[in-house]
């Protein structure tokens, strides 16, 4: 029995050290050396302080900010520990009601806007954490944001164009706008144009 137990215990300890200690340390060290921003959580900083991650959306509801895609996570929007979609199919009355309510909220915030509402402003992503909206969704909100902030519409539209990310290598993915970055740039623009 001793001849079987000793090699098994030695192998157990060696594999534990290799896979439970050495491998995680090497992978973590390599990630921090090669991809430091991603390894740190892809944080977005303002004045040296983290204000969010470029990978997780935030719940903006003030009409002076661009709104992101709706989140289906609970108990609060953009809850990273509860990532997931609503799992409501297109024929589900609850989804229809939710979309109608979101359209009404957008119309109430900007009653003069009669343009069709972009679909990504009224439907949640599969993860419920999507930090991006389409350029069309950002342009749809530009007039409201400009009016509430007292900025020229052209300045806000230029900001949207400036913050629009293009597909990777011009081929993979779609053009998109990271909402938190856009709102931070908007705050900086508003501060720069504040009277006094």
SULJO-V302679 format. One record per pair of residues at least 24 apart in sequence whose C-alpha atoms are under 10 Angstrom apart, sorted by the first residue. I is the first residue (numbers start at 0). GAP is how many residues later the second one is. Records with the same first field share a line. If there is no record, write none. Layout:
I = GAP  GAP
//
This chain:
43 = 136  137  140
44 = 136  139
45 = 138
50 = 129  130  133
51 = 128  129
52 = 78  127  128
53 = 76  77  78  124  125  126  127
54 = 74  75  76  77  123
55 = 24  71  72  73  74  75  76  122  123  124
56 = 71  72  73  74  75  76  121  122  123
57 = 71  72  73  121  122
58 = 70  72  120  121
59 = 119  120  123
60 = 44  48
61 = 47  83  86
62 = 43  45  46  47  78  81  82  83  84  85  86
63 = 45  77  78  80  81  82  83  84  85  86  119  122  123
64 = 76  77  79  80  81  83  84  114  115  117  118  119  121  122
65 = 67  71  72  73  74  75  76  78  79  94  113  114  116  117  120
66 = 39  54  65  66  70  71  74  78  112  113  116
67 = 52  53  54  56  61  62  63  64  65  66  69  70  109  110  111  112
68 = 50  51  52  53  54  55  56  59  60  61  62  63  64  65  68  110
69 = 28  29  32  50  51  52  53  54  55  58  59  60  61
70 = 51  52  53  54  55  56  57  58  59  60
71 = 51  52  53  54  55  56  57
72 = 51  54  55  56
73 = 54
76 = 51  52
77 = 49  50  51  52  53
78 = 48  49  50
79 = 47  48  49
81 = 45  46  47
82 = 43  44  45  46  47
83 = 40  41  42  43  44  45
84 = 38  39  40  41  42  43  44
85 = 37  38  39  40  41  42
86 = 39
94 = 27  28  29
95 = 27
97 = 24  25
98 = 24  25
105 = 34  35  38
108 = 32  35  36  39
109 = 30  31  33  34  35  37  38
110 = 33
111 = 31  32
112 = 27  28  30  31
113 = 26
114 = 25
115 = 24
116 = 24
129 = 48  49
130 = 45  46  47  48  49  50
131 = 32  33  43  44  45  46  47  48  49  50
132 = 31  42  43  44  45  46
133 = 30  31  40  41  42  43  44  45
134 = 25  26  28  29  30  39  40  41  42  43
135 = 24  39  40  41
136 = 39  40
137 = 26  38  39  40  41  44
144 = 41
145 = 40  44
148 = 37  38  41  45
149 = 40  43  44
150 = 35  38  39  42  43
154 = 31  34
155 = 26  29  30  33  34
158 = 24  26  27  30
159 = 25  26
//
